[in-house]
Each structure stands twice: as C-alpha cells, then as structure tokens.
Amino acid sequence: MGSKLFTYKTLESFTKAVFRQIGCTEEHAEIATQTLLSADLRGIDSHGIARLTGYVRLWEVKRINARPDIKVIHETPSTAVVDGDSGLDL
C-alpha cells in the first residue's frame, strides 16, 4: 500500500469533522483536534491522529461521552478530584 501525504489543514478539517460527527461541541472538537495534531507534530505518533479511530470505537460502544458534564467533586489548595463524566482522555 502506497503512502499518501495530507496537508495540516486537511487533517485538521477531517479530524474536527469526525469529533463533531460523534457529538462533540465545536470547542471540544477543536481542542481534541489540536491535541492530536500537536502530538504528531512533536513526533509522538502513538498519541496523535492515529488514536482517532480508537476514540470513534469507544464512542460507538458508549465508553466515552462526547458531551461530558465535568465537575469538581472536592478541592483543596493543591489538589482536586474531578469527575470527567467519561469525556475524551486527551
């Protein structure tokens, strides 16, 4: 199978569209997209866009929540316990 090259903008648009399609807000889709692409740009391919299909699979089996209600459960001056409501683990 031959290699294909994609521009940053193409990957950015595609990735963001996937996150929007599974139900992420515009803001969360943008953050998730930038996080994955930033990892790729740093050469950390294992945490880049290669993870996108895994996030879609987890969403399909309801293991991640595309619209989490994130709450701080307990907070001290130096720590916090946060309920991420099964949001993306970026």
RAHU-V643948 format. One record per pair of residues at least 24 apart in sequence whose C-alpha atoms are under 6 Angstrom apart, sorted by sequence separation. I is the first residue (numbers start at 1). J is the second residue. D is the distance in Angstrom with one decimal. If there is no record, write none. Layout:
# RAHU-V643948
i=[I & I]
j=[J & J]
d=[D & D]
This chain:
# RAHU-V643948
i=[24 & 23 & 24]
j=[66 & 66 & 67]
d=[4.8 & 5.4 & 5.8]
